Amino acid sequence: MAGASATAGNLVVVWTDGNDSYVSLVAVHATAGTNALVSGVAGIQTLAQLSGVTPAALVAANFDIV
């Protein structure tokens, strides 16, 4: 769709550096349309660092939902 306006949103991303895991909020720009794709990152804010936690340890049994 020509002339479509850009939209923005946030993604929550869980990632690891091999030693620790992180939960980050990524603010993104997206192009409006039927196949909206991320067209840029406006900012990244790390919300939590899980020290010594590997991806295999990120299972529901290891969390208490409050």
JOHUVEN-V902578 format. One record per residue. N is the residue number from 1. NEAR is the number of other C-alpha atoms within 8 Angstrom. D_FIRST is the distance of its C-alpha to the first C-alpha in whole Angstrom. Layout:
n={N,N}
near={NEAR,NEAR}
d_first={D_FIRST,D_FIRST}
This chain:
n={1,2,3,4,5,6,7,8,9,10,11,12,13,14,15,16,17,18,19,20,21,22,23,24,25,26,27,28,29,30,31,32,33,34,35,36,37,38,39,40,41,42,43,44,45,46,47,48,49,50,51,52,53,54,55,56,57,58,59,60,61,62,63,64,65,66}
near={4,3,4,8,6,8,8,8,8,8,8,8,8,8,7,10,6,6,9,12,16,12,12,12,12,13,12,14,13,13,12,11,7,4,5,8,7,9,8,7,10,8,7,9,7,9,8,7,9,8,7,7,10,11,7,5,7,8,7,5,5,7,6,5,3,2}
d_first={0,4,6,6,10,12,14,17,20,23,24,28,29,33,34,37,39,42,44,42,39,37,35,32,29,26,24,20,17,14,10,8,6,8,10,11,14,16,16,19,22,23,27,29,32,35,36,39,41,42,45,47,44,43,40,43,44,41,42,42,46,46,44,45,42,44}
